[in-house]
Amino acid sequence: MPKLGLRLYNKEPVILTIDDVRQIPPVGAPGKGQIYRMLPLYDMEHPEREPVAYLTSLRFAMGGYLPKERIA
């Protein structure tokens, strides 16, 4: 994804899937995000405006859980 200099977020959920889980929690396990067509991404500064980008695919590595105080 090109650098836009924006903080983006999605309003619709993404289903994260890991095909070969070897431990719980699956920290470090790679997976794919199930996105149907395109997932609109919105600018955090202007959430009421139209989407500024679209996500068409997602690959991830599962990390650890965030502590409650880090969730904004």
Wavefront OBJ file of the C-alpha trace (Angstrom):
o trace
v 0.000 0.000 0.000
v 1.433 3.407 -0.873
v 2.236 5.726 2.009
v -0.622 8.204 2.362
v 0.519 9.909 5.565
v -2.897 9.169 7.106
v -4.144 7.054 10.001
v -6.787 4.776 8.517
v -9.386 2.468 10.043
v -12.107 0.123 8.830
v -15.750 0.240 9.933
v -16.483 -3.332 8.801
v -14.923 -6.343 10.546
v -12.265 -8.518 8.914
v -12.358 -12.260 9.600
v -8.811 -13.402 10.388
v -8.050 -17.037 9.592
v -5.066 -19.210 10.473
v -5.061 -22.540 8.647
v -2.462 -24.391 10.723
v -2.856 -23.464 14.408
v -0.173 -25.162 16.518
v -0.644 -23.362 19.828
v -3.195 -21.220 21.674
v -2.854 -18.266 21.553
v -1.353 -18.589 18.052
v 1.358 -15.920 18.543
v 3.594 -15.632 15.477
v 1.353 -17.799 13.293
v 0.774 -16.401 9.775
v -2.701 -16.115 8.319
v -4.996 -14.347 5.871
v -7.793 -11.861 6.294
v -11.040 -12.785 4.561
v -12.057 -9.701 2.571
v -14.919 -9.893 0.122
v -14.350 -7.515 -2.805
v -12.888 -4.353 -1.252
v -12.783 -3.145 2.349
v -13.200 0.651 2.608
v -10.702 2.478 4.811
v -11.518 5.822 6.414
v -9.328 8.703 7.593
v -9.236 8.916 11.412
v -9.250 12.735 11.162
v -12.422 12.792 9.010
v -14.463 9.639 9.715
v -17.682 11.084 8.241
v -16.149 11.513 4.767
v -16.016 8.979 1.952
v -13.361 6.215 2.120
v -9.837 7.350 1.199
v -8.514 3.887 0.284
v -9.662 0.299 -0.206
v -8.031 -2.868 1.101
v -8.242 -5.809 -1.301
v -6.108 -8.394 0.530
v -4.490 -8.856 3.920
v -1.761 -11.138 5.252
v -0.783 -10.996 8.899
v 1.242 -12.608 11.667
v -0.672 -12.984 14.928
v 0.890 -10.987 17.741
v 0.301 -10.952 21.475
v -2.707 -9.381 23.142
v -2.701 -5.660 23.978
v -3.177 -4.672 27.603
v -6.489 -2.915 28.281
v -4.827 0.484 28.825
v -3.321 0.451 25.273
v -6.712 0.088 23.583
v -8.027 3.472 22.413
l 1 2 3 4 5 6 7 8 9 10 11 12 13 14 15 16 17 18 19 20 21 22 23 24 25 26 27 28 29 30 31 32 33 34 35 36 37 38 39 40 41 42 43 44 45 46 47 48 49 50 51 52 53 54 55 56 57 58 59 60 61 62 63 64 65 66 67 68 69 70 71 72
